[in-house]
Amino acid sequence: MITVSQEQLATVEYLIKQSTQGNHILFDLDTVRRVFTIKTLPMSEQQIKEVESHIERLISLETLAKQKIYVQNLPEDVLYRLIKTYFNIVENNLFENTLVRH
């Protein structure tokens, strides 16, 4: 489980809100496209914990610039798992906050 402060929560909410509007601030668009064209297996427990630690580290950084640099320096396989997890969070947020269902 990831623990965040009120300030970090505000940052996370901002990032998620931007993403729900199509503005994926932290990630390069070409990388996001590439991630979702690759079929992957479900993550192992170890990979899940690794992604959680990267998310915690990411949201602990004070500025968007530092967060972008952090993301850019991740190994490709870790970055791909982080992006898929992030978009899963965004998707869940949309589902929880939208009354209309298709």
C-alpha positions in Angstrom: 0.0 0.0 0.0 1.3 3.5 -0.9 1.1 6.2 1.7 1.0 9.9 0.7 0.9 13.2 2.4 -1.9 15.8 1.7 0.5 17.7 -0.6 1.5 14.6 -2.5 -2.2 13.6 -2.8 -2.9 17.0 -4.4 -0.1 16.3 -6.9 -1.4 12.8 -7.7 -4.9 14.1 -8.1 -3.6 16.8 -10.5 -1.7 14.2 -12.6 -4.7 11.9 -12.7 -7.1 14.7 -13.6 -4.8 15.8 -16.5 -4.5 12.2 -17.7 -8.3 11.8 -17.7 -8.3 14.8 -20.0 -5.7 13.2 -22.3 -2.7 15.2 -21.0 -0.2 12.5 -19.9 2.3 14.9 -18.4 4.8 12.4 -17.1 5.2 10.2 -20.1 6.4 10.5 -23.6 3.4 9.9 -26.0 5.4 7.6 -28.3 6.5 5.5 -25.3 2.9 5.2 -24.1 1.8 4.1 -27.6 4.6 1.5 -27.7 3.7 0.2 -24.2 0.1 -0.5 -25.2 1.1 -2.3 -28.5 3.1 -4.9 -26.5 1.3 -7.9 -25.1 2.7 -8.6 -21.6 2.1 -11.2 -18.9 0.5 -10.2 -15.5 3.1 -8.8 -13.1 4.6 -11.0 -10.4 4.4 -10.1 -6.7 8.0 -8.8 -6.9 7.2 -6.7 -10.0 4.2 -5.2 -8.2 6.2 -4.3 -5.2 8.9 -2.8 -7.5 6.3 -0.7 -9.3 4.8 0.4 -6.0 8.2 1.6 -4.8 8.7 3.5 -8.0 5.3 5.2 -7.7 6.1 6.1 -4.1 9.4 7.6 -5.1 7.9 9.4 -8.0 5.2 11.1 -6.0 7.7 12.0 -3.3 9.6 14.2 -5.8 8.8 17.9 -5.3 8.5 19.1 -8.9 7.1 17.8 -12.2 10.6 18.3 -13.8 12.1 15.9 -11.2 9.3 13.5 -11.8 9.9 13.5 -15.5 13.6 13.0 -15.1 13.0 10.1 -12.7 10.6 8.4 -15.2 13.0 9.0 -18.1 15.8 7.2 -16.2 13.9 4.1 -15.4 14.9 0.9 -17.2 12.5 0.2 -20.1 10.8 -2.9 -18.7 10.2 -1.1 -15.4 8.9 2.0 -17.2 6.5 -0.1 -19.2 5.1 -1.7 -16.0 4.9 1.8 -14.4 3.0 3.2 -17.3 0.5 0.3 -17.4 0.0 0.6 -13.7 -0.5 4.4 -13.9 -3.1 4.0 -16.7 -4.9 1.4 -14.7 -5.1 3.9 -11.8 -6.4 6.6 -14.2 -8.9 4.1 -15.7 -10.2 3.1 -12.2 -10.4 6.8 -11.3 -12.5 7.5 -14.4 -14.8 4.5 -13.6 -15.3 5.6 -10.0 -16.0 9.2 -10.8 -18.2 8.8 -13.9 -21.9 8.2 -13.5 -22.6 7.3 -17.1 -21.6 3.8 -18.1 -21.4 2.6 -21.7 
